[in-house]
């Protein structure tokens, strides 16, 4: 069942508008950034079929991405690099990317809804919702924007570092990716603090 706009409707009724949905993509991969998106939907123009990005085929994600970017009142995408992940750890880097995404919104939210159970401090009201990307329209929209953006970033990295096949596995620890790391060593976009990369000899 697609995500709905009920929480946003309640927020409007309670004077908590604008409201932003926030989600991230890329906590688990061995390479690339963690990417967060913040989206304030237009209540009058909510795209149909919003859902957890992981449940949607790539063509549907791309189509919804275009609709979100066209219809939303505000969208902001931010990231934390692999180097930042290594320096401050993946949890802190994820929270940093989320804070950057909210700070980049051209319309400041009065309240935010975040997927998961570990939200950062935003300077406004915040509610964490477990599996919110499949239940709350604004979070689902943020999930889609973050996923499509990160996939495109990994495709660009694949052109720069073709030996690793980033466009296929987008940095996750697939057998192909592990073999490439073993053969070529990690590249500058790998997360050296992650166990499968840490300590690997490289040229």
Backbone bond lengths (Angstrom), bond angles and torsions (degrees), N, CA, C in turn:
res aa  C-N    CA-C-N  psi(-1)  N-CA   C-N-CA  omega(-1)  CA-C   N-CA-C  phi
1 X - - - 1.460 - - 1.536 109.22 -
2 X 1.326 118.32 126.04 1.469 119.84 -178.58 1.526 112.42 -61.96
3 X 1.325 114.99 160.61 1.463 120.74 176.64 1.528 109.87 -64.43
4 X 1.330 115.74 152.70 1.467 119.85 -179.57 1.531 110.65 -118.48
5 X 1.314 115.66 174.34 1.468 123.13 -174.58 1.535 111.33 -103.57
6 X 1.334 117.91 17.22 1.473 121.25 -173.02 1.524 112.98 -64.76
7 X 1.317 117.72 -43.29 1.469 119.45 -179.54 1.523 111.07 -65.41
8 X 1.298 116.02 -37.29 1.461 119.24 177.26 1.527 110.92 -66.02
9 X 1.327 117.17 -40.05 1.466 121.07 177.94 1.521 110.50 -61.49
10 X 1.336 116.34 -42.20 1.467 120.36 177.50 1.523 111.21 -64.62
11 X 1.317 116.25 -38.16 1.462 119.61 178.64 1.520 111.24 -63.52
12 X 1.320 116.50 -42.54 1.465 120.27 177.17 1.521 110.04 -59.90
13 X 1.331 116.53 -44.47 1.461 121.09 -178.98 1.522 112.11 -63.60
14 X 1.332 116.79 -27.85 1.460 121.25 -178.33 1.530 113.13 -99.51
15 X 1.312 116.39 12.96 1.464 120.31 176.91 1.509 114.71 74.35
16 X 1.336 117.76 19.14 1.462 121.66 -179.58 1.527 110.52 -102.80
17 X 1.292 115.65 55.90 1.458 120.90 -179.91 1.516 109.53 -132.06
18 X 1.305 119.24 136.74 1.459 130.06 10.56 1.533 113.83 -72.47
19 X 1.313 115.43 148.40 1.452 123.33 178.03 1.517 109.03 -123.42
20 X 1.332 116.01 133.84 1.467 120.92 -179.82 1.516 110.40 -112.04
21 X 1.317 115.85 139.00 1.452 121.73 169.33 1.519 108.90 -96.95
22 X 1.345 116.60 141.35 1.454 121.67 -175.16 1.522 109.82 -132.68
23 X 1.318 115.72 137.17 1.461 120.97 173.18 1.520 109.15 -151.21
24 X 1.322 115.28 162.85 1.461 121.16 179.61 1.517 110.18 -128.50
25 X 1.307 114.65 160.98 1.461 122.82 175.87 1.523 108.11 -138.21
26 X 1.325 116.31 137.59 1.456 119.45 172.15 1.510 116.24 105.92
27 X 1.316 118.02 26.81 1.467 118.57 176.20 1.524 111.71 -72.26
28 X 1.330 117.32 -35.45 1.450 120.88 -170.40 1.515 118.53 -89.17
29 X 1.323 119.98 -21.91 1.469 119.95 -174.98 1.528 113.75 -62.64
30 X 1.323 114.20 162.98 1.465 121.37 176.95 1.520 112.00 -89.02
31 X 1.332 117.01 -8.13 1.464 120.37 -176.29 1.521 109.98 -148.14
32 X 1.330 114.37 158.63 1.455 120.58 176.52 1.515 113.11 86.88
33 X 1.319 115.94 174.46 1.465 121.18 -177.08 1.524 111.67 -81.87
34 X 1.323 115.40 165.98 1.455 121.79 162.28 1.524 105.96 -96.18
35 X 1.325 116.70 132.42 1.463 122.33 -172.18 1.517 109.70 -118.98
36 X 1.319 116.43 132.88 1.470 122.01 177.49 1.522 109.22 -121.07
37 X 1.323 115.38 147.49 1.460 121.32 175.58 1.514 109.45 -128.72
38 X 1.322 115.35 146.83 1.467 122.91 173.68 1.519 107.29 -125.39
39 X 1.329 116.31 130.37 1.464 121.06 -174.67 1.525 109.88 -132.96
40 X 1.322 115.80 130.21 1.468 122.04 169.97 1.520 106.73 -109.91
41 X 1.316 116.58 107.82 1.454 121.33 -178.40 1.518 111.62 -76.33
42 X 1.308 116.36 153.69 1.458 122.74 171.56 1.528 107.31 -85.60
43 X 1.338 118.21 116.70 1.477 119.38 -177.70 1.523 113.71 -55.50
44 X 1.320 117.00 -25.93 1.460 120.48 -178.58 1.523 112.87 -88.27
45 X 1.350 117.53 -7.40 1.467 119.86 -175.29 1.530 111.31 -140.89
46 X 1.316 116.15 51.15 1.464 120.56 180.00 1.533 109.14 -77.70
47 X 1.316 118.96 122.48 1.468 120.02 178.94 1.528 111.77 -59.68
48 X 1.298 115.79 144.38 1.463 121.04 179.20 1.529 110.19 -82.31
49 X 1.328 116.06 140.57 1.458 120.46 174.21 1.508 115.66 89.79
50 X 1.326 118.93 14.40 1.458 121.42 177.77 1.525 110.08 -62.06
51 X 1.332 116.25 136.63 1.458 120.90 -177.94 1.525 108.16 -160.85
52 X 1.319 114.94 172.72 1.457 121.38 173.99 1.528 108.60 -52.17
53 X 1.323 116.82 126.26 1.467 120.26 -175.41 1.521 112.46 -58.28
54 X 1.342 116.72 -29.64 1.468 119.76 -178.46 1.527 111.98 -68.58
55 X 1.321 117.30 -20.32 1.461 121.14 -179.16 1.529 112.71 -88.19
56 X 1.310 116.70 -9.40 1.467 120.67 -172.20 1.521 111.45 -102.48
57 X 1.328 118.00 136.95 1.466 119.90 172.61 1.526 110.32 -62.31
58 X 1.317 115.90 151.40 1.468 120.64 -176.71 1.528 113.22 -53.22
59 X 1.346 120.41 -43.93 1.474 119.00 179.65 1.529 112.89 -62.04
60 X 1.332 116.58 -35.39 1.470 120.20 178.83 1.524 109.64 -69.86
61 X 1.326 116.72 -41.37 1.467 119.84 176.49 1.518 110.75 -58.17
62 X 1.316 116.50 -45.59 1.466 120.61 -178.91 1.528 110.95 -61.89
63 X 1.320 116.52 -42.30 1.466 119.73 179.50 1.522 111.10 -64.81
64 X 1.334 116.51 -45.05 1.461 119.82 179.28 1.526 111.51 -66.86
65 X 1.325 116.73 -35.14 1.467 120.03 175.86 1.525 110.15 -56.02
66 X 1.317 116.50 -47.19 1.463 120.34 179.11 1.506 112.27 -61.57
67 X 1.331 116.77 -41.06 1.467 120.28 179.37 1.518 111.11 -66.15
68 X 1.330 116.62 -41.92 1.468 120.19 179.51 1.523 110.43 -62.11
69 X 1.326 116.95 -47.09 1.457 120.82 -178.28 1.527 111.39 -63.78
70 X 1.308 116.75 -31.34 1.461 120.65 -179.41 1.531 111.82 -80.41
71 X 1.326 117.41 -38.22 1.463 120.85 -169.43 1.529 115.12 -99.05
72 X 1.316 118.62 -26.93 1.464 120.72 -173.93 1.521 111.23 -64.86
73 X 1.322 115.55 151.76 1.464 120.65 175.54 1.520 111.20 -70.98
74 X 1.333 116.76 -33.80 1.467 120.72 -179.66 1.519 109.17 -158.76
75 X 1.331 115.09 140.51 1.462 122.19 176.56 1.524 108.33 -138.80
76 X 1.313 116.24 136.47 1.464 121.10 175.15 1.523 108.46 -139.41
77 X 1.313 115.58 136.15 1.466 121.61 177.32 1.518 108.41 -124.18
78 X 1.335 116.09 137.10 1.462 120.68 178.72 1.521 108.50 -144.14
79 X 1.313 115.74 167.00 1.457 119.14 -177.76 1.517 110.34 -145.64
80 X 1.324 114.46 167.74 1.460 122.48 167.34 1.522 106.05 -124.71
81 X 1.305 116.81 133.05 1.458 122.11 -173.11 1.526 112.13 -75.09
82 X 1.330 114.60 167.23 1.462 119.65 175.40 1.524 110.80 -58.88
83 X 1.325 117.12 -38.42 1.467 120.14 178.84 1.525 111.19 -64.64
84 X 1.336 116.78 -39.40 1.465 119.54 177.17 1.518 111.04 -67.04
85 X 1.327 116.35 -38.43 1.467 119.93 176.90 1.525 109.87 -59.62
86 X 1.331 117.32 -44.77 1.461 121.15 179.07 1.526 111.54 -63.40
87 X 1.320 116.08 -35.14 1.464 119.65 -174.89 1.525 112.69 -78.26
88 X 1.344 118.16 -39.13 1.474 119.29 -172.34 1.529 113.26 -118.57
89 X 1.300 119.61 -2.69 1.468 130.20 179.71 1.532 110.75 86.44
90 X 1.315 115.97 160.10 1.461 120.74 -170.88 1.528 112.14 -67.11
91 X 1.324 117.71 -35.43 1.474 118.77 179.31 1.517 110.42 -62.97
92 X 1.332 116.53 -50.86 1.461 119.77 -178.24 1.531 111.37 -65.53
93 X 1.326 116.95 -35.53 1.463 119.74 178.33 1.527 111.06 -66.52
94 X 1.333 116.78 -37.10 1.464 120.59 177.02 1.523 110.88 -63.61
95 X 1.325 116.22 -46.19 1.464 120.10 178.51 1.524 110.91 -63.43
96 X 1.334 116.81 -37.18 1.466 121.10 177.60 1.522 110.77 -63.27
97 X 1.329 117.11 -45.26 1.467 120.25 179.33 1.523 110.75 -61.72
98 X 1.329 117.45 -39.47 1.464 120.73 178.15 1.527 111.10 -64.35
99 X 1.323 117.16 -44.06 1.466 119.89 178.54 1.527 110.65 -62.90
100 X 1.315 116.83 -40.40 1.467 120.01 177.87 1.530 111.26 -63.18
101 X 1.330 116.53 -39.58 1.463 119.84 179.60 1.518 111.17 -63.43
102 X 1.318 117.23 -45.08 1.466 120.36 179.64 1.523 110.40 -65.96
103 X 1.324 116.71 -41.76 1.470 119.98 179.48 1.527 111.79 -62.52
104 X 1.327 116.96 -26.99 1.449 120.74 -178.82 1.516 115.26 -84.06
105 X 1.329 117.89 -5.93 1.462 120.02 179.18 1.529 110.65 -65.92
106 X 1.313 117.91 132.15 1.466 119.92 177.05 1.524 112.81 -72.88
107 X 1.317 116.80 -13.35 1.458 123.32 178.47 1.521 107.22 -122.10
108 X 1.335 117.67 113.89 1.463 120.97 -174.57 1.526 111.00 -72.66
109 X 1.338 118.69 125.40 1.462 120.44 -179.77 1.529 111.97 -78.67
110 X 1.316 115.20 149.63 1.465 120.69 171.67 1.520 111.14 -87.98
111 X 1.327 116.01 -20.78 1.460 120.97 -177.53 1.523 107.84 -150.93
112 X 1.332 116.62 148.51 1.454 120.38 177.61 1.520 110.03 -130.83
113 X 1.322 115.12 146.00 1.458 123.00 174.15 1.520 107.15 -115.75
114 X 1.335 116.67 126.08 1.457 122.22 -173.89 1.520 110.01 -119.36
115 X 1.308 116.08 135.32 1.463 119.37 174.89 1.525 110.08 -69.10
116 X 1.338 116.33 137.95 1.460 120.86 176.55 1.506 112.90 105.28
117 X 1.337 115.54 -156.64 1.468 120.67 -177.96 1.523 112.46 -135.10
118 X 1.336 116.77 18.57 1.459 119.92 -174.18 1.526 110.29 -140.11
119 X 1.335 117.23 67.67 1.467 119.11 -176.71 1.529 112.21 -82.20
120 X 1.330 117.12 151.86 1.460 119.90 172.05 1.520 110.97 -79.33
121 X 1.327 116.04 176.86 1.456 121.32 174.17 1.530 108.31 -87.52
122 X 1.326 115.62 128.84 1.453 120.01 -176.00 1.527 114.20 -111.37
123 X 1.309 118.41 -9.51 1.454 119.53 -174.76 1.516 112.91 83.69
124 X 1.335 116.55 9.54 1.462 121.87 174.70 1.520 107.20 -147.68
125 X 1.323 117.28 175.47 1.447 120.45 179.11 1.516 111.71 -59.45
126 X 1.329 116.40 144.09 1.458 120.69 -176.61 1.513 110.16 -145.43
127 X 1.323 115.90 140.06 1.462 121.83 176.54 1.520 108.37 -133.02
128 X 1.328 115.85 127.18 1.461 121.38 176.35 1.521 108.94 -94.01
129 X 1.318 116.53 133.40 1.461 121.70 -176.27 1.522 108.72 -127.77
130 X 1.321 116.28 113.74 1.458 120.77 178.28 1.526 109.10 -65.40
131 X 1.325 115.88 131.24 1.470 123.49 -176.11 1.530 111.56 57.59
132 X 1.322 114.77 32.58 1.458 119.80 178.97 1.516 113.13 -66.98
133 X 1.342 116.78 -23.16 1.465 118.86 -179.09 1.521 112.58 -68.03
134 X 1.330 117.31 -16.56 1.453 119.92 176.48 1.505 113.61 -105.52
135 X 1.347 117.10 1.27 1.464 120.36 -174.94 1.517 114.00 -124.42
136 X 1.322 117.76 -30.79 1.464 122.41 -173.22 1.526 109.43 -113.17
137 X 1.321 116.73 124.00 1.464 121.12 -172.51 1.529 112.93 -56.48
138 X 1.328 117.08 -44.76 1.467 119.84 -177.47 1.525 111.82 -64.70
139 X 1.337 116.85 -39.57 1.465 120.11 178.32 1.514 110.00 -69.83
140 X 1.333 117.41 -40.63 1.459 120.64 176.94 1.526 110.76 -58.95
141 X 1.323 116.54 -42.16 1.464 120.29 178.18 1.521 110.70 -62.06
142 X 1.340 116.78 -42.60 1.463 120.42 177.90 1.524 110.79 -63.82
143 X 1.327 116.75 -38.64 1.459 121.41 177.56 1.519 111.48 -59.53
144 X 1.315 116.37 -44.42 1.469 121.72 -179.41 1.529 110.69 -66.35
145 X 1.325 116.65 -46.22 1.470 120.37 -179.61 1.527 110.59 -61.63
146 X 1.332 116.83 -44.32 1.461 120.27 -179.80 1.518 111.36 -64.54
147 X 1.328 117.47 -43.03 1.462 121.45 -178.14 1.530 111.70 -65.52
148 X 1.318 117.29 -48.84 1.459 120.10 -179.09 1.527 110.24 -63.34
149 X 1.330 116.76 -42.15 1.463 120.40 179.56 1.523 111.05 -61.90
150 X 1.324 116.95 -46.65 1.471 119.20 -178.40 1.524 111.54 -66.63
151 X 1.326 117.32 -40.71 1.467 119.54 177.98 1.529 110.78 -58.81
152 X 1.328 116.91 -40.12 1.462 120.07 178.39 1.523 111.14 -67.48
153 X 1.322 116.72 -37.65 1.462 120.18 176.84 1.526 110.72 -62.48
154 X 1.341 116.54 -42.10 1.457 120.11 -179.08 1.525 111.29 -69.01
155 X 1.333 117.35 -32.38 1.469 120.07 175.15 1.530 110.60 -63.96
156 X 1.339 116.66 -38.92 1.469 119.51 177.09 1.528 110.47 -66.55
157 X 1.342 116.81 -39.97 1.465 119.70 177.84 1.527 111.23 -64.97
158 X 1.321 116.43 -31.00 1.466 120.18 178.48 1.522 110.82 -64.64
159 X 1.311 116.62 -36.24 1.453 119.52 177.48 1.534 111.16 -68.92
160 X 1.328 115.76 -30.93 1.464 119.54 179.35 1.533 111.61 -80.18
161 X 1.342 115.96 -35.89 1.468 121.70 -178.70 1.530 109.03 -127.41
162 X 1.329 117.81 72.06 1.463 121.04 -171.79 1.524 114.82 -64.99
163 X 1.314 118.96 -19.99 1.464 121.15 -175.97 1.521 113.27 -65.42
164 X 1.325 117.45 -19.18 1.469 119.62 -172.01 1.532 114.12 -98.62
165 X 1.316 118.40 -14.33 1.459 119.78 178.93 1.511 114.75 69.02
166 X 1.330 117.44 35.34 1.461 120.95 -175.23 1.529 113.66 -58.28
167 X 1.317 118.01 -31.64 1.459 119.15 -176.40 1.529 111.89 -68.03
168 X 1.333 117.36 -22.01 1.458 120.38 179.54 1.512 113.56 -86.09
169 X 1.333 117.27 -51.07 1.473 120.64 -175.64 1.525 113.13 -102.15
170 X 1.343 116.92 -1.38 1.472 125.36 -179.73 1.534 113.38 46.20
171 X 1.320 115.96 32.71 1.453 120.87 173.18 1.506 115.67 98.57
172 X 1.321 117.87 -6.36 1.469 120.07 -178.82 1.527 110.98 -73.07
173 X 1.317 115.79 164.10 1.463 122.30 -170.99 1.526 112.11 -84.41
174 X 1.306 116.77 58.80 1.455 121.15 176.46 1.532 109.38 -74.41
175 X 1.324 117.51 160.49 1.471 118.93 176.11 1.525 112.36 -55.60
176 X 1.332 117.30 -40.13 1.463 121.27 178.25 1.527 110.64 -59.36
177 X 1.335 115.93 -45.07 1.464 120.53 -178.20 1.524 110.57 -66.37
178 X 1.310 117.38 -42.92 1.466 120.63 179.41 1.526 111.18 -62.51
179 X 1.336 116.03 -40.05 1.464 118.95 178.15 1.520 110.98 -64.42
180 X 1.327 117.08 -39.66 1.461 120.45 179.57 1.521 110.97 -64.28
181 X 1.327 116.99 -39.81 1.469 119.79 177.96 1.522 110.02 -65.19
182 X 1.334 116.54 -42.31 1.462 119.96 179.52 1.521 111.87 -63.63
183 X 1.330 116.35 -35.97 1.456 120.53 -177.23 1.520 112.93 -80.47
184 X 1.331 116.57 -43.40 1.469 120.88 -172.14 1.524 113.41 -106.36
185 X 1.335 117.26 -11.35 1.453 119.73 -170.67 1.515 110.08 76.96
186 X 1.326 118.94 164.38 1.464 120.87 179.42 1.516 112.19 -71.87
187 X 1.322 115.38 155.80 1.458 122.34 175.47 1.526 108.83 -102.40
188 X 1.323 118.83 175.63 1.469 120.35 -178.12 1.525 114.39 -61.36
189 X 1.340 118.14 -17.98 1.463 120.51 -179.50 1.519 112.80 -90.58
190 X 1.328 118.20 1.10 1.463 120.25 177.07 1.529 110.46 -81.91
191 X 1.321 113.78 157.04 1.462 121.44 178.90 1.526 107.56 -94.79
192 X 1.302 116.29 99.46 1.458 121.60 -172.58 1.528 112.80 -69.13
193 X 1.332 117.54 -16.78 1.457 120.80 179.29 1.525 112.53 -84.25
194 X 1.336 117.64 -9.71 1.463 120.90 -179.68 1.526 108.86 -83.11
195 X 1.325 115.95 137.90 1.469 121.83 -170.61 1.520 114.63 -51.72
196 X 1.345 120.85 -45.78 1.476 118.84 -178.03 1.525 113.88 -66.63
197 X 1.333 117.23 -16.87 1.470 120.64 179.52 1.516 110.87 -102.10
198 X 1.313 116.90 -33.69 1.464 122.86 -174.22 1.528 110.80 -58.42
199 X 1.284 116.45 127.95 1.446 121.29 176.28 1.507 115.70 81.67
200 X 1.358 117.68 0.11 1.454 119.39 179.18 1.524 109.73 -72.40
201 X 1.331 115.96 132.94 1.472 118.95 176.74 1.509 109.46 -66.12
202 X 1.300 116.94 140.20 1.454 119.25 177.15 1.522 109.46 -145.26
203 X 1.336 114.02 155.56 1.447 119.90 -178.89 1.527 110.92 -73.60
